[in-house]
Amino acid sequence: MYITEALAVSGFTREETLQFDDPKEVMERFAHLISEVSKDRPMFNSDNNGFDWMFICLYFHHFTGRNPFGFSLQNLGSQYKGLARDTFVNFKHLRKTRHTHNPVDDALGKAEAPLHLKQEYGMNMKL
């Protein structure tokens, strides 16, 4: 089952989505990548936790039976507000890659912002 209007946002047809890689295999590869690059317990950090976290958590539990991030996460916007000591500022200007809604571009931009927080504010983080 799918919602036609929701699918339209992606720009893919239903037929195209049926040709995508098996989600179980994709999530298993994702879990493997996380274990390969994590120096410690991985921490999920995102801009829109309500959307990003629920999608990741649901897919990991549904397709692999566990979420490698556990049950906690951090919010990039809140981290920036705390470092800047201003609840009205927005971190999005810290991205170098333009936010295009292409998942690769958006992921790059969201990776650039915490790197800026580390360099500019001395935020302690494991990379």
VMD Tcl script that builds the backbone (N, CA, C; Angstrom):
set m [mol new atoms 381]
animate dup $m
set s [atomselect $m all]
$s set {name element resname resid chain x y z} {
  {N N MET 1 A 0.841 -1.173 0.000}
  {CA C MET 1 A 0.000 0.000 0.000}
  {C C MET 1 A 0.892 1.245 0.000}
  {N N TYR 2 A 0.468 2.271 -0.683}
  {CA C TYR 2 A 1.176 3.540 -0.704}
  {C C TYR 2 A 0.178 4.663 -0.921}
  {N N ILE 3 A 0.604 5.865 -0.591}
  {CA C ILE 3 A -0.239 7.043 -0.757}
  {C C ILE 3 A 0.261 7.782 -1.993}
  {N N THR 4 A -0.575 7.901 -2.984}
  {CA C THR 4 A -0.205 8.495 -4.262}
  {C C THR 4 A 0.423 9.878 -4.093}
  {N N GLU 5 A -0.182 10.723 -3.273}
  {CA C GLU 5 A 0.329 12.088 -3.076}
  {C C GLU 5 A 1.704 12.071 -2.416}
  {N N ALA 6 A 1.908 11.161 -1.478}
  {CA C ALA 6 A 3.206 11.060 -0.807}
  {C C ALA 6 A 4.271 10.583 -1.782}
  {N N LEU 7 A 3.941 9.638 -2.607}
  {CA C LEU 7 A 4.892 9.136 -3.594}
  {C C LEU 7 A 5.259 10.226 -4.594}
  {N N ALA 8 A 4.311 11.060 -4.966}
  {CA C ALA 8 A 4.552 12.121 -5.945}
  {C C ALA 8 A 5.664 13.070 -5.489}
  {N N VAL 9 A 5.798 13.284 -4.187}
  {CA C VAL 9 A 6.833 14.164 -3.645}
  {C C VAL 9 A 8.229 13.649 -4.000}
  {N N SER 10 A 8.378 12.341 -4.082}
  {CA C SER 10 A 9.699 11.754 -4.354}
  {C C SER 10 A 10.145 11.925 -5.798}
  {N N GLY 11 A 9.188 12.110 -6.706}
  {CA C GLY 11 A 9.536 12.220 -8.117}
  {C C GLY 11 A 9.685 10.876 -8.803}
  {N N PHE 12 A 9.403 9.786 -8.081}
  {CA C PHE 12 A 9.474 8.440 -8.649}
  {C C PHE 12 A 8.074 7.906 -8.903}
  {N N THR 13 A 7.961 7.038 -9.894}
  {CA C THR 13 A 6.697 6.348 -10.112}
  {C C THR 13 A 6.667 5.119 -9.219}
  {N N ARG 14 A 5.493 4.554 -9.049}
  {CA C ARG 14 A 5.371 3.313 -8.266}
  {C C ARG 14 A 6.199 2.207 -8.912}
  {N N GLU 15 A 6.191 2.145 -10.218}
  {CA C GLU 15 A 6.952 1.111 -10.931}
  {C C GLU 15 A 8.456 1.262 -10.673}
  {N N GLU 16 A 8.923 2.516 -10.646}
  {CA C GLU 16 A 10.356 2.745 -10.369}
  {C C GLU 16 A 10.716 2.308 -8.951}
  {N N THR 17 A 9.851 2.609 -7.989}
  {CA C THR 17 A 10.164 2.242 -6.606}
  {C C THR 17 A 10.230 0.730 -6.424}
  {N N LEU 18 A 9.454 0.001 -7.212}
  {CA C LEU 18 A 9.474 -1.461 -7.103}
  {C C LEU 18 A 10.786 -2.049 -7.611}
  {N N GLN 19 A 11.581 -1.239 -8.311}
  {CA C GLN 19 A 12.886 -1.686 -8.815}
  {C C GLN 19 A 14.032 -1.319 -7.860}
  {N N PHE 20 A 13.744 -0.588 -6.794}
  {CA C PHE 20 A 14.779 -0.204 -5.828}
  {C C PHE 20 A 15.343 -1.445 -5.150}
  {N N ASP 21 A 16.543 -1.293 -4.556}
  {CA C ASP 21 A 17.146 -2.378 -3.789}
  {C C ASP 21 A 16.218 -2.791 -2.650}
  {N N ASP 22 A 16.309 -4.041 -2.258}
  {CA C ASP 22 A 15.515 -4.571 -1.151}
  {C C ASP 22 A 15.835 -3.792 0.129}
  {N N PRO 23 A 14.824 -3.228 0.812}
  {CA C PRO 23 A 15.091 -2.411 1.996}
  {C C PRO 23 A 15.815 -3.168 3.112}
  {N N LYS 24 A 15.559 -4.456 3.259}
  {CA C LYS 24 A 16.269 -5.237 4.278}
  {C C LYS 24 A 17.764 -5.250 3.990}
  {N N GLU 25 A 18.131 -5.472 2.734}
  {CA C GLU 25 A 19.548 -5.472 2.361}
  {C C GLU 25 A 20.169 -4.091 2.539}
  {N N VAL 26 A 19.424 -3.050 2.181}
  {CA C VAL 26 A 19.933 -1.679 2.316}
  {C C VAL 26 A 20.185 -1.359 3.786}
  {N N MET 27 A 19.240 -1.695 4.655}
  {CA C MET 27 A 19.401 -1.388 6.075}
  {C C MET 27 A 20.510 -2.227 6.703}
  {N N GLU 28 A 20.682 -3.457 6.255}
  {CA C GLU 28 A 21.798 -4.268 6.750}
  {C C GLU 28 A 23.138 -3.666 6.317}
  {N N ARG 29 A 23.208 -3.164 5.081}
  {CA C ARG 29 A 24.442 -2.500 4.618}
  {C C ARG 29 A 24.681 -1.217 5.418}
  {N N PHE 30 A 23.612 -0.499 5.696}
  {CA C PHE 30 A 23.723 0.724 6.486}
  {C C PHE 30 A 24.241 0.403 7.892}
  {N N ALA 31 A 23.693 -0.626 8.528}
  {CA C ALA 31 A 24.150 -1.029 9.862}
  {C C ALA 31 A 25.626 -1.427 9.827}
  {N N HIS 32 A 26.021 -2.129 8.780}
  {CA C HIS 32 A 27.432 -2.531 8.645}
  {C C HIS 32 A 28.322 -1.290 8.500}
  {N N LEU 33 A 27.905 -0.332 7.685}
  {CA C LEU 33 A 28.669 0.899 7.515}
  {C C LEU 33 A 28.826 1.629 8.849}
  {N N ILE 34 A 27.754 1.719 9.612}
  {CA C ILE 34 A 27.803 2.387 10.911}
  {C C ILE 34 A 28.820 1.703 11.815}
  {N N SER 35 A 28.814 0.365 11.851}
  {CA C SER 35 A 29.768 -0.358 12.700}
  {C C SER 35 A 31.205 -0.180 12.225}
  {N N GLU 36 A 31.386 -0.004 10.921}
  {CA C GLU 36 A 32.734 0.179 10.360}
  {C C GLU 36 A 33.306 1.555 10.702}
  {N N VAL 37 A 32.488 2.592 10.673}
  {CA C VAL 37 A 33.001 3.950 10.839}
  {C C VAL 37 A 32.902 4.469 12.273}
  {N N SER 38 A 32.161 3.814 13.138}
  {CA C SER 38 A 32.002 4.295 14.510}
  {C C SER 38 A 33.195 3.896 15.358}
  {N N LYS 39 A 33.766 4.888 16.022}
  {CA C LYS 39 A 34.888 4.629 16.923}
  {C C LYS 39 A 34.389 4.225 18.304}
  {N N ASP 40 A 33.148 4.493 18.570}
  {CA C ASP 40 A 32.523 4.244 19.868}
  {C C ASP 40 A 31.065 3.948 19.587}
  {N N ARG 41 A 30.205 4.110 20.572}
  {CA C ARG 41 A 28.770 3.931 20.349}
  {C C ARG 41 A 28.292 4.998 19.382}
  {N N PRO 42 A 27.666 4.593 18.284}
  {CA C PRO 42 A 27.203 5.600 17.328}
  {C C PRO 42 A 26.079 6.455 17.911}
  {N N MET 43 A 26.077 7.727 17.545}
  {CA C MET 43 A 25.049 8.649 18.018}
  {C C MET 43 A 24.346 9.246 16.808}
  {N N PHE 44 A 23.046 9.143 16.780}
  {CA C PHE 44 A 22.255 9.718 15.698}
  {C C PHE 44 A 22.085 11.207 15.973}
  {N N ASN 45 A 22.483 12.030 15.020}
  {CA C ASN 45 A 22.393 13.473 15.159}
  {C C ASN 45 A 21.744 14.005 13.889}
  {N N SER 46 A 20.626 14.699 14.025}
  {CA C SER 46 A 19.949 15.172 12.823}
  {C C SER 46 A 19.375 16.560 13.030}
  {N N ASP 47 A 18.855 17.094 11.951}
  {CA C ASP 47 A 18.233 18.414 11.969}
  {C C ASP 47 A 16.760 18.285 12.339}
  {N N ASN 48 A 16.082 17.359 11.726}
  {CA C ASN 48 A 14.657 17.195 11.952}
  {C C ASN 48 A 14.429 15.841 12.624}
  {N N ASN 49 A 14.651 15.798 13.920}
  {CA C ASN 49 A 14.578 14.528 14.646}
  {C C ASN 49 A 13.237 13.825 14.509}
  {N N GLY 50 A 12.173 14.567 14.546}
  {CA C GLY 50 A 10.849 13.960 14.472}
  {C C GLY 50 A 10.649 13.161 13.199}
  {N N PHE 51 A 11.220 13.603 12.115}
  {CA C PHE 51 A 11.085 12.893 10.847}
  {C C PHE 51 A 12.230 11.899 10.656}
  {N N ASP 52 A 13.459 12.395 10.706}
  {CA C ASP 52 A 14.623 11.554 10.413}
  {C C ASP 52 A 14.728 10.362 11.367}
  {N N TRP 53 A 14.573 10.629 12.656}
  {CA C TRP 53 A 14.742 9.570 13.649}
  {C C TRP 53 A 13.673 8.493 13.508}
  {N N MET 54 A 12.445 8.892 13.340}
  {CA C MET 54 A 11.376 7.896 13.269}
  {C C MET 54 A 11.536 7.007 12.045}
  {N N PHE 55 A 11.947 7.597 10.928}
  {CA C PHE 55 A 12.181 6.813 9.718}
  {C C PHE 55 A 13.303 5.805 9.951}
  {N N ILE 56 A 14.436 6.270 10.464}
  {CA C ILE 56 A 15.596 5.397 10.688}
  {C C ILE 56 A 15.269 4.322 11.719}
  {N N CYS 57 A 14.679 4.721 12.825}
  {CA C CYS 57 A 14.359 3.773 13.892}
  {C C CYS 57 A 13.379 2.701 13.399}
  {N N LEU 58 A 12.320 3.125 12.725}
  {CA C LEU 58 A 11.339 2.188 12.190}
  {C C LEU 58 A 11.985 1.211 11.205}
  {N N TYR 59 A 12.746 1.745 10.262}
  {CA C TYR 59 A 13.346 0.881 9.246}
  {C C TYR 59 A 14.355 -0.085 9.854}
  {N N PHE 60 A 15.192 0.372 10.770}
  {CA C PHE 60 A 16.142 -0.554 11.390}
  {C C PHE 60 A 15.410 -1.657 12.149}
  {N N HIS 61 A 14.448 -1.294 12.963}
  {CA C HIS 61 A 13.743 -2.316 13.746}
  {C C HIS 61 A 12.917 -3.244 12.848}
  {N N HIS 62 A 12.272 -2.694 11.860}
  {CA C HIS 62 A 11.432 -3.511 10.991}
  {C C HIS 62 A 12.257 -4.471 10.130}
  {N N PHE 63 A 13.360 -3.976 9.566}
  {CA C PHE 63 A 14.105 -4.788 8.608}
  {C C PHE 63 A 15.294 -5.544 9.195}
  {N N THR 64 A 15.838 -5.091 10.331}
  {CA C THR 64 A 17.002 -5.798 10.895}
  {C C THR 64 A 16.774 -6.285 12.321}
  {N N GLY 65 A 15.709 -5.793 12.950}
  {CA C GLY 65 A 15.417 -6.242 14.314}
  {C C GLY 65 A 16.107 -5.426 15.397}
  {N N ARG 66 A 16.981 -4.479 15.004}
  {CA C ARG 66 A 17.650 -3.645 15.999}
  {C C ARG 66 A 18.106 -2.345 15.357}
  {N N ASN 67 A 18.257 -1.331 16.192}
  {CA C ASN 67 A 18.729 -0.034 15.728}
  {C C ASN 67 A 20.140 0.177 16.282}
  {N N PRO 68 A 21.163 0.263 15.422}
  {CA C PRO 68 A 22.530 0.413 15.920}
  {C C PRO 68 A 22.756 1.702 16.708}
  {N N PHE 69 A 21.854 2.672 16.582}
  {CA C PHE 69 A 21.974 3.910 17.342}
  {C C PHE 69 A 21.357 3.781 18.728}
  {N N GLY 70 A 20.684 2.678 19.005}
  {CA C GLY 70 A 20.020 2.526 20.292}
  {C C GLY 70 A 18.745 3.345 20.330}
  {N N PHE 71 A 18.507 3.992 21.457}
  {CA C PHE 71 A 17.253 4.733 21.626}
  {C C PHE 71 A 17.482 6.204 21.947}
  {N N SER 72 A 18.659 6.718 21.638}
  {CA C SER 72 A 18.895 8.133 21.916}
  {C C SER 72 A 19.443 8.832 20.685}
  {N N LEU 73 A 19.228 10.130 20.655}
  {CA C LEU 73 A 19.659 10.922 19.520}
  {C C LEU 73 A 19.920 12.346 19.980}
  {N N GLN 74 A 20.539 13.111 19.083}
  {CA C GLN 74 A 20.811 14.513 19.376}
  {C C GLN 74 A 20.278 15.365 18.236}
  {N N ASN 75 A 20.019 16.626 18.550}
  {CA C ASN 75 A 19.475 17.550 17.564}
  {C C ASN 75 A 20.511 18.613 17.225}
  {N N LEU 76 A 20.876 18.680 15.964}
  {CA C LEU 76 A 21.894 19.610 15.494}
  {C C LEU 76 A 21.518 21.068 15.776}
  {N N GLY 77 A 20.275 21.421 15.524}
  {CA C GLY 77 A 19.840 22.795 15.772}
  {C C GLY 77 A 19.955 23.183 17.231}
  {N N SER 78 A 19.594 22.286 18.132}
  {CA C SER 78 A 19.693 22.568 19.564}
  {C C SER 78 A 21.145 22.704 20.008}
  {N N GLN 79 A 22.020 21.897 19.430}
  {CA C GLN 79 A 23.440 22.011 19.761}
  {C C GLN 79 A 23.962 23.390 19.386}
  {N N TYR 80 A 23.600 23.842 18.180}
  {CA C TYR 80 A 24.067 25.159 17.738}
  {C C TYR 80 A 23.502 26.264 18.617}
  {N N LYS 81 A 22.232 26.187 18.949}
  {CA C LYS 81 A 21.622 27.205 19.802}
  {C C LYS 81 A 22.354 27.297 21.143}
  {N N GLY 82 A 22.723 26.144 21.687}
  {CA C GLY 82 A 23.445 26.134 22.960}
  {C C GLY 82 A 24.835 26.736 22.841}
  {N N LEU 83 A 25.553 26.373 21.788}
  {CA C LEU 83 A 26.899 26.919 21.601}
  {C C LEU 83 A 26.871 28.415 21.314}
  {N N ALA 84 A 25.869 28.855 20.554}
  {CA C ALA 84 A 25.748 30.274 20.218}
  {C C ALA 84 A 25.100 31.070 21.361}
  {N N ARG 85 A 24.525 30.340 22.326}
  {CA C ARG 85 A 23.857 30.936 23.480}
  {C C ARG 85 A 22.703 31.845 23.051}
  {N N ASP 86 A 21.948 31.315 22.074}
  {CA C ASP 86 A 20.838 32.095 21.524}
  {C C ASP 86 A 19.790 31.121 20.995}
  {N N THR 87 A 18.624 31.095 21.600}
  {CA C THR 87 A 17.589 30.140 21.185}
  {C C THR 87 A 16.894 30.534 19.884}
  {N N PHE 88 A 17.239 31.706 19.335}
  {CA C PHE 88 A 16.577 32.167 18.118}
  {C C PHE 88 A 17.433 32.006 16.863}
  {N N VAL 89 A 18.661 31.509 16.998}
  {CA C VAL 89 A 19.527 31.349 15.824}
  {C C VAL 89 A 19.273 30.012 15.144}
  {N N ASN 90 A 19.695 29.949 13.890}
  {CA C ASN 90 A 19.524 28.744 13.095}
  {C C ASN 90 A 20.890 28.333 12.549}
  {N N PHE 91 A 21.185 27.059 12.546}
  {CA C PHE 91 A 22.486 26.554 12.109}
  {C C PHE 91 A 22.622 26.460 10.590}
  {N N LYS 92 A 21.547 26.571 9.862}
  {CA C LYS 92 A 21.547 26.195 8.445}
  {C C LYS 92 A 22.516 26.994 7.582}
  {N N HIS 93 A 22.904 28.167 8.023}
  {CA C HIS 93 A 23.893 28.936 7.267}
  {C C HIS 93 A 25.293 28.322 7.357}
  {N N LEU 94 A 25.486 27.348 8.244}
  {CA C LEU 94 A 26.787 26.697 8.401}
  {C C LEU 94 A 27.054 25.643 7.327}
  {N N ARG 95 A 26.010 25.256 6.612}
  {CA C ARG 95 A 26.176 24.281 5.536}
  {C C ARG 95 A 26.889 24.941 4.366}
  {N N LYS 96 A 27.800 24.211 3.755}
  {CA C LYS 96 A 28.460 24.697 2.536}
  {C C LYS 96 A 27.731 24.179 1.302}
  {N N THR 97 A 27.277 22.944 1.359}
  {CA C THR 97 A 26.546 22.341 0.245}
  {C C THR 97 A 25.101 22.835 0.280}
  {N N ARG 98 A 24.619 23.286 -0.845}
  {CA C ARG 98 A 23.257 23.807 -0.948}
  {C C ARG 98 A 22.229 22.730 -0.601}
  {N N HIS 99 A 21.208 23.108 0.137}
  {CA C HIS 99 A 20.125 22.195 0.523}
  {C C HIS 99 A 19.170 22.068 -0.659}
  {N N THR 100 A 19.218 20.929 -1.349}
  {CA C THR 100 A 18.430 20.732 -2.571}
  {C C THR 100 A 17.313 19.714 -2.409}
  {N N HIS 101 A 17.248 19.057 -1.277}
  {CA C HIS 101 A 16.345 17.939 -1.005}
  {C C HIS 101 A 16.803 16.670 -1.713}
  {N N ASN 102 A 17.974 16.725 -2.349}
  {CA C ASN 102 A 18.614 15.493 -2.811}
  {C C ASN 102 A 19.278 14.917 -1.561}
  {N N PRO 103 A 19.015 13.654 -1.233}
  {CA C PRO 103 A 19.537 13.096 0.017}
  {C C PRO 103 A 21.054 13.228 0.172}
  {N N VAL 104 A 21.793 13.127 -0.922}
  {CA C VAL 104 A 23.257 13.230 -0.827}
  {C C VAL 104 A 23.658 14.667 -0.500}
  {N N ASP 105 A 23.086 15.637 -1.206}
  {CA C ASP 105 A 23.395 17.044 -0.922}
  {C C ASP 105 A 23.018 17.405 0.508}
  {N N ASP 106 A 21.848 16.988 0.915}
  {CA C ASP 106 A 21.371 17.342 2.255}
  {C C ASP 106 A 22.226 16.688 3.338}
  {N N ALA 107 A 22.647 15.454 3.113}
  {CA C ALA 107 A 23.514 14.776 4.086}
  {C C ALA 107 A 24.871 15.470 4.175}
  {N N LEU 108 A 25.409 15.882 3.034}
  {CA C LEU 108 A 26.688 16.606 3.048}
  {C C LEU 108 A 26.567 17.900 3.839}
  {N N GLY 109 A 25.518 18.652 3.583}
  {CA C GLY 109 A 25.313 19.906 4.302}
  {C C GLY 109 A 25.168 19.706 5.793}
  {N N LYS 110 A 24.459 18.656 6.160}
  {CA C LYS 110 A 24.253 18.386 7.586}
  {C C LYS 110 A 25.502 17.806 8.237}
  {N N ALA 111 A 26.428 17.295 7.454}
  {CA C ALA 111 A 27.721 16.848 7.995}
  {C C ALA 111 A 28.672 18.036 8.117}
  {N N GLU 112 A 28.532 19.008 7.246}
  {CA C GLU 112 A 29.405 20.188 7.284}
  {C C GLU 112 A 29.125 21.054 8.507}
  {N N ALA 113 A 27.871 21.163 8.896}
  {CA C ALA 113 A 27.505 22.021 10.019}
  {C C ALA 113 A 28.182 21.598 11.325}
  {N N PRO 114 A 28.142 20.325 11.743}
  {CA C PRO 114 A 28.826 19.970 12.985}
  {C C PRO 114 A 30.352 20.121 12.891}
  {N N LEU 115 A 30.898 19.937 11.696}
  {CA C LEU 115 A 32.340 20.169 11.539}
  {C C LEU 115 A 32.667 21.634 11.829}
  {N N HIS 116 A 31.794 22.522 11.395}
  {CA C HIS 116 A 31.961 23.947 11.694}
  {C C HIS 116 A 31.864 24.173 13.212}
  {N N LEU 117 A 30.914 23.508 13.865}
  {CA C LEU 117 A 30.767 23.667 15.318}
  {C C LEU 117 A 32.021 23.203 16.041}
  {N N LYS 118 A 32.633 22.150 15.551}
  {CA C LYS 118 A 33.865 21.642 16.155}
  {C C LYS 118 A 35.004 22.636 15.947}
  {N N GLN 119 A 35.144 23.136 14.722}
  {CA C GLN 119 A 36.247 24.049 14.407}
  {C C GLN 119 A 36.052 25.432 15.031}
  {N N GLU 120 A 34.868 25.987 14.902}
  {CA C GLU 120 A 34.621 27.367 15.331}
  {C C GLU 120 A 34.375 27.498 16.831}
  {N N TYR 121 A 33.671 26.523 17.413}
  {CA C TYR 121 A 33.281 26.619 18.821}
  {C C TYR 121 A 34.032 25.641 19.726}
  {N N GLY 122 A 34.857 24.782 19.124}
  {CA C GLY 122 A 35.579 23.797 19.918}
  {C C GLY 122 A 34.689 22.717 20.502}
  {N N MET 123 A 33.559 22.456 19.858}
  {CA C MET 123 A 32.637 21.430 20.349}
  {C C MET 123 A 33.339 20.070 20.386}
  {N N ASN 124 A 33.254 19.415 21.511}
  {CA C ASN 124 A 33.890 18.104 21.681}
  {C C ASN 124 A 33.020 17.050 21.012}
  {N N MET 125 A 33.571 16.359 20.028}
  {CA C MET 125 A 32.831 15.291 19.355}
  {C C MET 125 A 33.813 14.291 18.783}
  {N N LYS 126 A 33.340 13.081 18.618}
  {CA C LYS 126 A 34.132 12.042 17.979}
  {C C LYS 126 A 33.765 11.984 16.509}
  {N N LEU 127 A 34.772 11.985 15.662}
  {CA C LEU 127 A 34.519 11.937 14.234}
  {C C LEU 127 A 34.863 10.571 13.676}
}
mol reanalyze $m
mol bondsrecalc $m
mol representation Tube
mol addrep $m
